[in-house]
Amino acid sequence: MEKVQGEMEIERWERSEELSDAEKKVIQETWSRVYTNCEDVGVSILIRFFVQFPSAKQYFSQFKHMEDPLEMERTPQLRKHARRVMGAVNTVVENINDSEKVSSVLALVGKAHALKHKVEPVYFKFFTGVMLEVIAEEYANDFTPEVQRAWTKLKSLIYTHVTATYKESCQRTCGSWNQASEFIGPVGATQWPRPRELAVGMCVCRKNGGCSAPKLWLL
């Protein structure tokens, strides 16, 4: 990772806006149409995600060295992961009126990726953005400005809940989280449609060389 010299910023935690009852209904109605074609939509999302952020492939042994999107699309691992991802989103949407259930589901997702898979949390920021982009394109007739706003709130909700687990994991391990943050560039990114700088929270644990929790990247 390349540091951008001389740039420092105070870590900012992204906060999700509360969804209104009308927005929850809009999300469920839109998702019901998307989920009827869940595997193909999920594959489209993952393929675009890996094309835009190829460093994310490092977490998938069966296709991390593949460059051809069509070759990736044919791998059973990708299609299986697409179904799993869409299933997780479906659980969130189905239980959107039960905030405790949503928090529980997303906490499990966060813990698995933070502690088991060691996935950098910035990828959730990127993935949810790509997910919304693909759904909005493939279901353009349904995505009015009102629907777009509702889904943008849900995107932030998912990202906020999942990445909160990373901070919690670090605090449990070492009891501290440094508020100072540095600007760094993305790992292996060949395309960068967003501002290049990312703020990263740093664990300040000194036990055994530091906490094993991945660093939390924030835009």
C-alpha positions as a printed NumPy array, in Angstrom:
array([[  0.   ,   0.   ,   0.   ],
       [  1.345,   3.392,  -0.94 ],
       [  1.066,   6.171,   1.585],
       [  0.318,   9.651,   0.32 ],
       [  2.91 ,  11.689,   2.167],
       [  1.964,  14.477,   4.517],
       [ -1.775,  13.741,   4.578],
       [ -3.445,  13.102,   7.931],
       [ -7.075,  13.165,   8.91 ],
       [ -9.22 ,  12.336,  11.924],
       [-11.077,   9.074,  11.429],
       [-14.71 ,   9.578,  10.531],
       [-17.285,   6.827,  11.113],
       [-19.959,   6.652,   8.499],
       [-23.445,   6.798,   9.948],
       [-26.488,   5.373,   8.204],
       [-29.695,   7.362,   7.946],
       [-32.836,   5.794,   9.338],
       [-35.167,   4.292,   6.762],
       [-38.79 ,   5.439,   6.781],
       [-41.619,   2.914,   6.559],
       [-42.288,   4.046,   2.984],
       [-38.636,   3.534,   2.046],
       [-38.611,   0.075,   3.591],
       [-41.659,  -0.852,   1.526],
       [-40.049,   0.496,  -1.65 ],
       [-36.902,  -1.544,  -1.01 ],
       [-38.86 ,  -4.745,  -0.447],
       [-40.938,  -4.211,  -3.582],
       [-37.867,  -3.551,  -5.714],
       [-35.938,  -6.449,  -4.232],
       [-38.762,  -8.906,  -4.861],
       [-38.231,  -8.377,  -8.602],
       [-34.448,  -8.535,  -8.346],
       [-34.429, -11.707,  -6.272],
       [-36.418, -13.697,  -8.826],
       [-33.198, -13.636, -10.868],
       [-30.85 , -13.648,  -7.891],
       [-28.011, -15.826,  -9.167],
       [-27.543, -14.044, -12.495],
       [-27.797, -10.62 , -10.867],
       [-25.384, -11.72 ,  -8.161],
       [-22.886, -12.931, -10.754],
       [-23.157,  -9.623, -12.637],
       [-22.456,  -7.733,  -9.423],
       [-19.44 ,  -9.862,  -8.52 ],
       [-17.943,  -9.714, -12.006],
       [-18.165,  -5.929, -12.109],
       [-16.791,  -5.736,  -8.586],
       [-13.748,  -7.823,  -9.483],
       [-13.17 ,  -5.92 , -12.728],
       [-13.252,  -2.569, -10.948],
       [-11.386,  -3.772,  -7.856],
       [ -9.2  ,  -6.723,  -8.956],
       [ -7.321,  -6.86 ,  -5.65 ],
       [-10.519,  -8.272,  -4.113],
       [ -9.86 , -11.522,  -5.999],
       [ -7.061, -12.35 ,  -3.538],
       [ -9.677, -13.815,  -1.191],
       [-10.902, -16.367,  -3.766],
       [ -8.366, -19.089,  -4.463],
       [-10.163, -20.602,  -7.456],
       [-10.048, -17.48 ,  -9.601],
       [ -7.708, -14.959,  -7.98 ],
       [ -5.283, -15.24 , -10.896],
       [ -7.954, -15.045, -13.597],
       [ -8.102, -11.927, -15.742],
       [-10.948, -12.881, -18.085],
       [-14.397, -12.044, -16.619],
       [-16.001, -14.791, -18.705],
       [-13.609, -17.341, -17.247],
       [-14.42 , -16.154, -13.734],
       [-18.125, -16.318, -14.464],
       [-17.864, -20.023, -15.238],
       [-16.242, -20.958, -11.928],
       [-18.541, -22.763,  -9.466],
       [-17.021, -20.773,  -6.607],
       [-18.147, -17.462,  -8.039],
       [-21.698, -18.603,  -8.71 ],
       [-21.891, -20.163,  -5.258],
       [-20.664, -16.948,  -3.666],
       [-23.159, -14.948,  -5.726],
       [-26.003, -17.039,  -4.296],
       [-24.621, -16.627,  -0.777],
       [-24.286, -12.852,  -1.098],
       [-27.743, -12.413,  -2.572],
       [-29.156, -14.667,   0.139],
       [-27.619, -12.467,   2.835],
       [-29.06 ,  -9.323,   1.262],
       [-32.406, -11.086,   0.963],
       [-32.383, -11.865,   4.696],
       [-31.703,  -8.2  ,   5.45 ],
       [-34.498,  -7.015,   3.158],
       [-36.992,  -9.598,   4.447],
       [-36.319,  -8.467,   8.017],
       [-35.949,  -4.775,   7.294],
       [-38.649,  -3.943,   9.855],
       [-36.772,  -5.839,  12.572],
       [-33.683,  -3.779,  13.362],
       [-32.325,  -6.323,  15.859],
       [-32.51 ,  -9.118,  13.301],
       [-30.804,  -6.973,  10.671],
       [-28.029,  -6.046,  13.111],
       [-27.568,  -9.693,  14.065],
       [-27.345, -10.887,  10.451],
       [-24.86 ,  -8.185,   9.437],
       [-22.786,  -8.72 ,  12.581],
       [-22.351, -12.37 ,  11.613],
       [-21.287, -11.341,   8.118],
       [-18.819,  -8.844,   9.565],
       [-17.322, -11.314,  12.044],
       [-16.833, -13.979,   9.379],
       [-15.035, -11.572,   7.063],
       [-13.011,  -9.856,   9.793],
       [-11.874, -12.863,  11.799],
       [-12.053, -15.843,   9.449],
       [-11.434, -14.472,   5.96 ],
       [ -9.394, -11.385,   7.003],
       [-11.062,  -9.247,   4.342],
       [-10.198,  -5.554,   4.367],
       [-13.468,  -3.771,   5.268],
       [-13.059,  -1.192,   2.509],
       [-14.228,  -3.882,   0.105],
       [-17.693,  -3.734,   1.654],
       [-17.821,  -0.052,   0.764],
       [-16.873,  -0.853,  -2.804],
       [-19.095,  -3.912,  -3.084],
       [-22.281,  -2.224,  -1.856],
       [-21.637,   0.629,  -4.291],
       [-21.246,  -1.791,  -7.196],
       [-24.322,  -3.742,  -6.095],
       [-26.474,  -0.625,  -6.18 ],
       [-24.994,   0.409,  -9.524],
       [-25.762,  -2.934, -11.187],
       [-29.283,  -3.231,  -9.769],
       [-30.096,   0.339, -10.821],
       [-28.935,  -0.414, -14.371],
       [-30.665,  -3.772, -14.749],
       [-33.919,  -2.535, -13.21 ],
       [-33.8  ,   1.023, -14.503],
       [-37.57 ,   1.307, -14.888],
       [-38.009,   0.626, -11.167],
       [-35.233,   2.92 ,  -9.994],
       [-36.893,   6.289,  -9.661],
       [-35.039,   8.968,  -7.643],
       [-37.152,   7.957,  -4.638],
       [-36.119,   4.31 ,  -4.956],
       [-32.488,   5.321,  -5.47 ],
       [-32.514,   7.325,  -2.232],
       [-34.006,   4.427,  -0.285],
       [-31.426,   1.969,  -1.605],
       [-28.601,   4.413,  -0.917],
       [-29.697,   4.477,   2.719],
       [-29.799,   0.673,   2.817],
       [-26.328,   0.526,   1.274],
       [-24.997,   2.749,   4.064],
       [-26.824,   0.7  ,   6.68 ],
       [-25.222,  -2.534,   5.444],
       [-21.749,  -1.01 ,   5.306],
       [-22.044,   0.637,   8.736],
       [-23.252,  -2.505,  10.509],
       [-20.734,  -4.831,   8.87 ],
       [-17.684,  -2.65 ,   9.394],
       [-18.625,  -1.839,  13.   ],
       [-17.678,  -5.45 ,  13.702],
       [-14.086,  -4.733,  12.69 ],
       [-13.771,  -1.977,  15.268],
       [-15.399,  -4.18 ,  17.91 ],
       [-13.02 ,  -7.063,  17.118],
       [-10.029,  -4.79 ,  17.542],
       [-11.327,  -3.328,  20.797],
       [-11.961,  -6.788,  22.255],
       [ -8.464,  -7.915,  21.27 ],
       [ -6.445,  -4.93 ,  22.4  ],
       [ -8.888,  -2.501,  24.004],
       [ -8.062,   0.466,  21.807],
       [ -8.524,   1.986,  18.384],
       [ -6.37 ,   4.888,  17.269],
       [ -8.395,   7.864,  16.06 ],
       [ -5.539,   9.167,  13.93 ],
       [ -5.627,   7.997,  10.337],
       [ -3.507,   8.171,   7.241],
       [ -4.31 ,   8.455,   3.575],
       [ -3.323,   5.412,   1.577],
       [ -3.9  ,   4.15 ,  -1.928],
       [ -5.855,   0.997,  -2.782],
       [ -4.075,  -2.33 ,  -3.068],
       [ -3.739,  -3.497,  -6.657],
       [ -6.477,  -1.242,  -7.997],
       [ -6.204,  -0.659, -11.733],
       [ -9.358,   1.418, -11.933],
       [-10.207,   4.053,  -9.367],
       [-13.48 ,   5.869, -10.068],
       [-13.571,   7.403,  -6.597],
       [-11.146,   9.769,  -4.83 ],
       [ -7.845,   7.98 ,  -4.465],
       [ -7.302,   8.778,  -0.806],
       [ -8.682,   6.519,   1.884],
       [ -8.562,   7.08 ,   5.621],
       [ -7.543,   4.053,   7.653],
       [ -8.042,   3.49 ,  11.369],
       [ -4.99 ,   1.952,  13.   ],
       [ -4.946,  -0.523,  15.864],
       [ -2.544,   0.672,  18.562],
       [ -2.169,  -2.676,  20.305],
       [  1.414,  -3.571,  21.181],
       [  0.675,  -7.142,  22.237],
       [  2.244,  -9.766,  20.013],
       [  3.025,  -7.208,  17.345],
       [ -0.472,  -5.726,  17.19 ],
       [ -4.039,  -6.809,  16.763],
       [ -4.812,  -9.238,  13.94 ],
       [ -8.046,  -7.47 ,  12.981],
       [ -7.85 ,  -5.933,   9.479],
       [ -7.507,  -2.164,   9.381],
       [-10.693,  -0.215,   8.807],
       [-10.611,   1.894,   5.667],
       [-13.078,   4.732,   5.404],
       [-13.866,   7.095,   2.562]])
